[in-house]
Amino acid sequence: MSTSYNKGFRSVYKLTAHVVLVTKYRKKAISGEVLIRLKEILRETLLKWECNLVEFNGESDHVHLLIDYKPDISLSKLIANLKTVSSRLIRRDFPELASKYFYNKPYFWTGAYFVASCGGVTVSQLKKYVENQKIPQE
């Protein structure tokens, strides 16, 4: 992961999040081919939000994304959009999944998700940095 910072109009930032999306009913609907297509869809969708897919991988019932995003983006809205777009396009590209795994319903992801902030330093390193700031002398 890069340690370079991004620059906005009035900000300098490095925001990275770990996101996990799980298939509806935890069904094992993600094959190798579906995983490759999901990566393409999610990367393209993130680019439209001016975000970056740093890392991506998954298993048969969930995927992990490591994303860089901008401070003016609501992470919950971004994740909702990623789920909506990827679900729609995967169901379009792999129509057999709905009948095989989701009872012919328009599903792919569960309603929930996991997200955790992450970065280049640990909490203990950051705490030590803040504690060692010089106190202003009058």
Buried (B, 14 or more C-beta within 10 A) or exposed (E): EEEEEBEEEEEEEBBBBBBBBBBBBEBEBBEEEBBEBBBEBBBEBBEEBEBBBBEBEBEBBBBBBBBBBBEEBEBEEBBEBBBEBBBEBBBEEBEEBBEEBBEEEEBBBBEEBEBEEBBEEEEEEEEEEEEEEEEEEE
